[in-house]
Every structure is written in structure tokens, then in C-alpha cells.
Amino acid sequence: MNDDSHLPVLALNAGSSSLKFGLYLVGPGTRRMLVSGMAETKGESHGALSMQDADGNVLAREGQPLGEPSHVIARIAELLIARGFPAPLAIGHRIVHGGALCRVHTLIDAEVMRQLEAAQAFAPLHVPPALSLIRFARERFPDVPQIACLDTTFHFGLPDVARTLPIPRELRMRGIERYGFHGLSCESIVRQLGNEAPPRLVIAHLGSGASVTAIASGRSIDTSMGLTPSGGVIMSARCGDIDPGVLAYVVRELHYDAGQLEALIDQRSGLRGISGVSGDLRELRAVAAANADARLAIDMFCYSVRKQIGAMAAALGGMDMLVFTGGIGENDAATRASICESPAHRCVTRVMPSQEDEQIALHTWRLTSQRARAQAETQATMEAKTI
């Protein structure tokens, strides 16, 4: 492969219960989405898969169980071949947390796999399914380079005042610090804005997971999530920031173990915990007129995000632009209006799509191209020595 080549890149974006994917044709300064889709890997549908082309034409919609993620990967490959699309020559994986050792987008090798396996403790909902996907993709495409694209990379290099947690040094030395997440989404927003990106930008990525990030001249300087994707604003089923005394209380008085704590923090709290109905804002709005707890959950979510936006504006010394992205941020106008009702938030406000998969494809193409150039240079040097 040379600098001018266009590479078919498969982007795999694994969640705790679903897999988003996209096939892109990427070259220097160009990118074109060929196919996108989603497969459910858990829940009642357990493997329902859909795939569409760049124009939105449905290419496949399957409801039958696909079983393990390995079967999902195999089925995606079968569908691409059947529809006449090129086989991927590079595969990029979204990795939510790479831990203290894996901090930049990188080619996956045995050492990187060891680093990612060690990072599972930081994001037990997200990293294990991503690792399973990597293993299956490497088996199905053994000669194709695989790239780890980290959600934490965009925030790598946070100022010490934002990065450092107020805990003893011996814990900080174990890599316990603010990492920040939704970095690929934030990168994609900055890329889309291009020259329109202002010096002081705040991005609210609002979905089932939600975060708010302060960006100064294209660089992340603070973000609401911390060591794990559980902190910050109220989320679908995650509590966000909470008085740590609550956790001490349930351990001491209710005898919670680590598994019960994780379930409380990540699965039973947030919108779901407040409402007792659902973690989905759409479902809460449908019953809000008759359900006071649903109304309270919606109000608390908006209030939580509004406070974080104000905090990020303070970190920036003002705010030139606020961008909403993510499933809620892009599609829920009522939530955006509620968040922006404070006069302090009156600034340029935009709604933009999160292009995580495209960002994965771009990083994958860049690193694969660099690898190919290095291999070509090494080969040329060896040939020159033999002459």
C-alpha cells in the first residue's frame, strides 16, 4: 500500500449490548461510507442485525438469533461479500478505556492486548465485549491489521488540575485519575467544525451515556467523566457524580459487595433509578404527564447537564459555542431547550451528529498507512544492503 491508496476500512463500535459497524473507503483527505449497520448482541432480540448503504437503502434486516459475537462478525463478512462490497483491509475498534498503559490509538499486537485486558477493571461493562470482538475479528481476518481507537485519547494530556483526583499519592500511582470518555465523538465534532471551531467550545454528548467536555482551541482541558464512564452527569442507568458517602453507607449498613456496588452505580441508578420506570427519555416523556417520578427524572437530567455546561464554561473562562451530539443531544429538542433555558448559556448553539465510526475509520487508515510505509522502507533498506 502507498500514500495514494484508498483503503476499505471496517469500523467496529462495540457497546455492552450492541455492535455498530461501518465500512468506509478512506484515502488521503477523503473518506466515503459504503455501509453502516447495527447488531444487538444481548437482550430479547439477541442478534437482530440491520445494514444499509450510504443512501439509506436497507441491505439487510435480520431478526433471527446470531449467538456469539463471533457469529455476528461472520455474518457481517458474509453480507459484505454477498452485496459485492470490498473486503476490509484494515479494521478499527472503539475501545472505551485502555487503562494507564494504553493511552493513544495504536496497532493491536500481543502487548496491546495484555494492556487492554488489564484495563477491564476500569470499564467492566465496555472493555470485555470489545476484547471479545477483537479476538473474533482477528480470527476471521487473520492477515488484516487491527487498530485500537481509544475514547480516552482525546483527553490524554488534561491539565494536572483537571486530571488529578483528590486521593492519596499511592492510589494515584496506580493510574487512578481522570481519563475522560466520548473522545472519538468529541474528535469528530472538532473535525466537522474545522475552521469554524471557536477558541472556547463545550460539547454535550448526550445518550444513554452522557458527558460534557470543555475544549480550548481544539484541546480538551476538562470533562465531566472521570476514572470510569460512570461519573459526571446523570445518565440512563448510571448515577453520575454522587456523594461518596452514599457508597460507604451501603457497604457499611447494607453490606454491598463490589458487584452490588457496580450494579447500583451502572445499572440501577440514573433516569431508571429516579423514575422507577425506564432509563429511556422517550419512554419517560410518554408517561411524564401522569407520573411525577418520570417528570423528576427528566428535570434532574436536564439540571445535571446544565450545571456541567456551566462548570465547563467556567473552566474555559467563557463559552463561544455549545454543541449537542449523541442520541439525546441530536434528537430531543425538548431536552435541549430545557438545558439551555438559563440566560448564562446564551451563546451559539449547534446540533451535530456524532461520527465515532468515521473517526475510527480515519485513525485506522492513518495508522495502517504509517505501518505500510515503515514496512516498505524497511524492505527497501534490506534490498539496498543486498545489492
C-alpha positions in Angstrom: 0.0 0.0 0.0 1.3 3.5 -0.8 0.3 7.1 0.3 -2.2 7.4 -2.5 -4.1 4.2 -1.9 -7.7 4.1 -0.8 -8.3 1.5 1.8 -11.5 -0.3 2.7 -11.8 0.1 6.5 -14.2 -1.7 8.8 -15.1 0.3 11.9 -16.4 -1.7 14.8 -18.0 0.1 17.7 -18.9 -2.3 20.5 -21.2 -1.4 23.3 -22.2 -3.5 26.3 -25.2 -5.0 24.4 -24.8 -3.9 20.8 -22.4 -3.5 17.9 -22.4 -0.6 15.5 -20.3 -1.1 12.3 -19.4 0.8 9.2 -17.4 0.1 6.0 -15.5 3.1 4.7 -13.3 3.8 1.7 -10.6 6.0 3.1 -7.7 7.8 1.4 -5.6 10.9 1.8 -8.1 13.7 2.6 -11.1 11.6 1.5 -13.5 9.2 3.1 -16.7 7.6 1.9 -19.1 5.5 3.9 -20.1 2.4 1.9 -22.2 0.5 4.5 -23.4 1.0 8.1 -25.3 -1.2 10.4 -26.0 -2.4 13.9 -26.3 -5.8 15.6 -27.8 -6.5 19.0 -25.7 -8.9 21.0 -27.8 -9.1 24.1 -31.4 -8.8 25.1 -34.6 -10.2 23.7 -33.6 -9.7 20.1 -30.1 -11.3 20.8 -28.5 -10.7 17.5 -31.0 -8.8 15.4 -29.0 -7.2 12.6 -29.6 -4.4 10.2 -27.4 -3.0 7.4 -27.9 -0.1 5.0 -25.9 1.6 2.3 -24.7 5.2 2.1 -28.1 6.4 0.7 -30.1 4.7 3.5 -31.3 1.8 1.4 -31.8 -1.3 3.5 -29.5 -4.1 2.5 -30.3 -6.5 5.3 -32.7 -6.8 8.3 -32.4 -10.0 10.2 -34.2 -10.9 13.4 -33.0 -14.5 13.9 -30.6 -15.1 16.8 -26.9 -14.8 15.8 -25.5 -16.1 19.0 -22.0 -15.2 20.0 -20.2 -12.0 18.7 -18.1 -14.3 16.6 -21.2 -15.2 14.6 -22.1 -11.5 14.3 -18.6 -10.8 12.8 -19.0 -13.8 10.4 -22.5 -12.7 9.3 -21.3 -9.1 8.6 -18.5 -10.5 6.5 -20.9 -12.7 4.6 -23.3 -9.8 3.9 -20.5 -7.6 2.6 -19.3 -10.3 0.2 -22.8 -11.1 -0.9 -23.5 -7.4 -1.6 -20.3 -7.0 -3.6 -18.5 -4.7 -1.2 -14.7 -4.9 -0.8 -13.3 -7.0 2.0 -11.8 -4.8 4.7 -8.0 -4.3 4.5 -7.9 -2.8 8.0 -10.2 -3.0 11.0 -10.7 -0.3 13.7 -12.1 -1.0 17.1 -13.6 1.5 19.5 -12.1 0.9 23.0 -13.7 2.8 25.8 -10.8 2.5 28.2 -7.2 1.5 27.6 -6.1 2.0 31.2 -2.9 3.6 32.3 -0.7 1.9 29.8 -2.6 2.2 26.5 -3.3 5.9 26.0 -3.1 6.5 22.3 -4.7 4.9 19.2 -2.4 2.0 18.2 -1.9 -1.1 16.2 -3.1 -4.1 18.2 -0.5 -6.7 19.0 0.1 -9.1 21.8 1.4 -6.4 24.2 -1.5 -4.1 23.5 -3.9 -7.0 24.1 -2.3 -7.5 27.5 -2.7 -3.8 28.3 -6.3 -3.8 27.3 -7.0 -6.9 29.3 -5.5 -5.2 32.3 -7.9 -2.2 31.7 -11.0 -4.3 32.1 -11.2 -3.3 35.7 -11.7 0.3 34.7 -14.7 -0.3 32.5 -16.1 -3.7 33.1 -19.3 -3.0 31.1 -17.5 -1.9 28.0 -14.0 -3.4 27.6 -14.7 -7.1 27.9 -17.1 -7.2 24.9 -14.7 -5.1 22.9 -11.9 -7.5 23.6 -14.1 -10.5 22.6 -14.8 -8.7 19.3 -11.1 -8.1 18.7 -10.3 -11.8 19.2 -13.1 -12.8 16.9 -12.2 -10.3 14.2 -8.5 -11.4 14.3 -9.6 -15.0 13.8 -12.0 -14.1 10.9 -9.5 -11.7 9.3 -6.1 -13.0 10.4 -3.9 -11.0 8.0 -5.7 -7.7 8.4 -4.2 -5.1 10.7 -6.5 -4.3 13.7 -6.3 -0.9 15.3 -7.4 0.1 18.8 -9.1 3.6 18.8 -9.4 4.8 22.4 -12.2 7.0 23.7 -9.7 8.3 26.3 -7.0 9.5 23.8 -8.6 12.9 23.1 -8.4 13.7 26.8 -4.8 12.5 27.2 -2.8 15.5 28.5 -5.5 17.1 30.5 -4.0 19.8 32.8 -3.0 18.5 36.1 -5.6 20.5 37.9 -8.3 18.6 35.9 -6.6 15.2 35.6 -5.6 14.7 39.2 -8.1 13.2 41.6 -8.1 14.3 45.3 -6.9 11.0 46.6 -3.6 9.8 48.2 -0.5 9.5 46.0 -0.3 5.7 46.4 -3.7 5.4 44.7 -2.8 7.9 42.0 0.3 5.9 41.2 -2.0 3.0 40.3 -3.3 5.0 37.4 -6.4 6.4 39.2 -7.0 9.7 37.6 -9.5 11.5 35.3 -9.4 9.8 31.9 -12.5 11.2 30.2 -14.6 9.5 27.6 -16.6 10.1 24.4 -13.3 11.2 23.0 -13.9 9.9 19.5 -17.2 11.7 19.4 -15.5 14.9 20.6 -12.8 14.5 18.0 -15.4 14.1 15.3 -17.2 17.3 16.3 -13.9 19.3 16.2 -13.1 17.8 12.8 -16.5 18.6 11.4 -16.3 22.2 12.7 -12.9 22.7 11.1 -12.1 26.4 10.9 -15.4 27.2 12.5 -14.3 25.7 15.8 -14.2 28.6 18.3 -11.5 29.0 20.9 -13.9 28.1 23.7 -16.1 25.1 22.8 -18.3 23.0 25.0 -19.6 19.6 23.7 -22.5 17.9 25.4 -22.6 14.3 24.2 -25.9 13.1 25.5 -27.1 9.5 25.0 -27.5 6.5 27.4 -24.0 7.5 28.5 -23.6 11.3 28.7 -20.7 13.7 29.2 -19.8 17.3 28.9 -16.3 18.4 27.7 -14.5 21.8 27.7 -12.3 22.3 24.6 -9.9 25.2 24.3 -8.5 25.8 20.8 -9.2 22.2 19.8 -7.7 20.6 23.0 -9.7 19.0 25.8 -9.0 20.8 29.1 -11.7 19.2 31.3 -14.5 16.8 31.0 -17.3 15.5 33.3 -16.4 11.8 33.3 -13.5 10.7 35.4 -11.7 7.4 36.1 -14.6 5.5 34.6 -17.6 6.2 32.3 -19.8 6.1 35.4 -19.1 9.7 36.6 -20.3 13.1 35.7 -23.9 13.9 34.7 -26.9 11.7 35.4 -27.3 9.1 32.7 -29.7 6.4 31.6 -28.9 3.9 34.3 -25.6 5.3 35.7 -25.7 7.6 38.7 -23.0 10.1 37.6 -21.3 12.1 40.3 -22.6 11.1 43.7 -21.6 11.8 47.3 -19.0 9.0 48.0 -20.5 8.7 51.5 -23.5 7.0 49.8 -21.3 4.2 48.7 -19.7 3.9 52.1 -23.1 3.8 53.7 -24.4 0.9 51.5 -21.2 -1.1 52.1 -21.3 -0.5 55.8 -25.0 -0.7 56.5 -26.3 -2.9 53.7 -23.2 -5.0 53.2 -22.9 -4.4 49.5 -20.0 -6.2 47.8 -18.1 -4.9 44.7 -20.5 -6.5 42.3 -23.6 -5.0 44.0 -21.9 -1.6 44.1 -21.2 -1.7 40.3 -24.8 -2.8 39.6 -26.0 0.1 41.8 -23.7 2.7 40.0 -24.1 1.5 36.4 -27.4 -0.4 36.1 -29.9 0.7 38.8 -29.4 4.4 39.1 -29.7 7.5 36.8 -33.0 8.0 35.0 -34.0 4.4 35.6 -33.4 4.6 39.4 -35.1 8.0 39.8 -38.2 7.2 37.8 -38.6 3.5 38.6 -39.9 3.3 35.0 -37.2 3.4 32.4 -33.8 4.8 31.6 -35.0 5.9 28.1 -36.0 9.6 27.9 -38.5 8.8 25.2 -40.4 6.4 27.5 -40.2 8.8 30.4 -41.7 11.7 28.3 -44.5 9.4 27.2 -45.6 8.9 30.8 -44.4 12.1 32.4 -47.9 13.8 32.4 -49.2 11.1 34.8 -46.0 10.1 36.6 -44.3 12.6 39.0 -41.2 10.4 39.3 -40.7 10.4 35.5 -41.0 14.2 35.4 -38.5 14.4 38.2 -36.0 12.2 36.4 -36.3 14.3 33.2 -35.8 17.5 35.2 -32.9 16.2 37.1 -31.2 15.0 34.0 -31.5 18.4 32.3 -30.4 20.2 35.5 -27.4 17.9 35.9 -26.3 18.6 32.3 -26.9 22.4 32.7 -24.7 22.5 35.8 -21.9 20.7 34.0 -22.1 23.0 31.0 -21.8 25.9 33.4 -18.8 24.3 35.0 -17.1 23.8 31.7 -17.8 27.3 30.7 -16.1 28.4 33.9 -13.1 26.2 33.2 -12.8 27.9 29.7 -13.3 31.4 31.1 -16.4 31.7 28.9 -18.2 29.8 26.2 -18.2 30.7 22.5 -20.2 27.7 21.2 -22.2 24.8 22.7 -22.6 21.7 20.6 -25.2 19.0 21.3 -24.5 15.5 20.0 -25.4 11.9 20.8 -28.8 10.2 20.5 -30.5 12.5 23.0 -28.5 15.6 22.1 -29.3 15.3 18.4 -32.9 14.2 18.6 -34.5 15.5 21.8 -35.4 19.2 21.2 -37.3 19.5 24.4 -34.3 18.3 26.4 -32.0 20.8 24.6 -34.5 23.6 25.3 -34.6 22.8 29.0 -30.9 22.6 29.3 -30.4 26.0 27.5 -33.1 27.9 29.4 -30.6 29.6 31.7 -29.5 33.0 30.4 -25.9 32.2 31.3 -25.9 29.6 28.4 -26.9 32.0 25.7 -24.3 31.5 23.0 -24.0 30.0 19.6 -25.7 26.6 19.9 -25.4 23.8 17.3 -26.7 20.3 16.9 -24.2 18.0 15.2 -24.0 14.2 14.5 -21.5 12.2 16.5 -19.4 10.5 13.9 -17.5 8.0 16.0 -17.4 5.3 13.4 -16.0 7.6 10.8 -13.4 8.8 13.3 -12.4 5.2 13.9 -12.0 4.7 10.2 -9.8 7.8 9.8 -7.5 6.8 12.7 -7.3 3.2 11.3 -6.4 4.4 7.8 -3.7 6.7 9.2 -2.0 4.1 11.4 -2.3 1.4 8.8 -0.7 3.7 6.2 2.1 4.5 8.6 2.7 0.8 9.2 2.7 0.1 5.4 5.2 2.9 4.8 7.5 1.7 7.6 7.4 -1.8 6.2 8.2 -0.6 2.7 11.1 1.5 3.9 12.5 -1.5 5.9 12.1 -3.7 2.8 13.9 -1.1 0.6 16.7 -0.8 3.1 17.2 -4.6 3.2 17.2 -4.8 -0.6 19.7 -2.0 -0.8 22.0 -3.8 1.6 22.0 -6.9 -0.6 22.9 -5.1 -3.8 
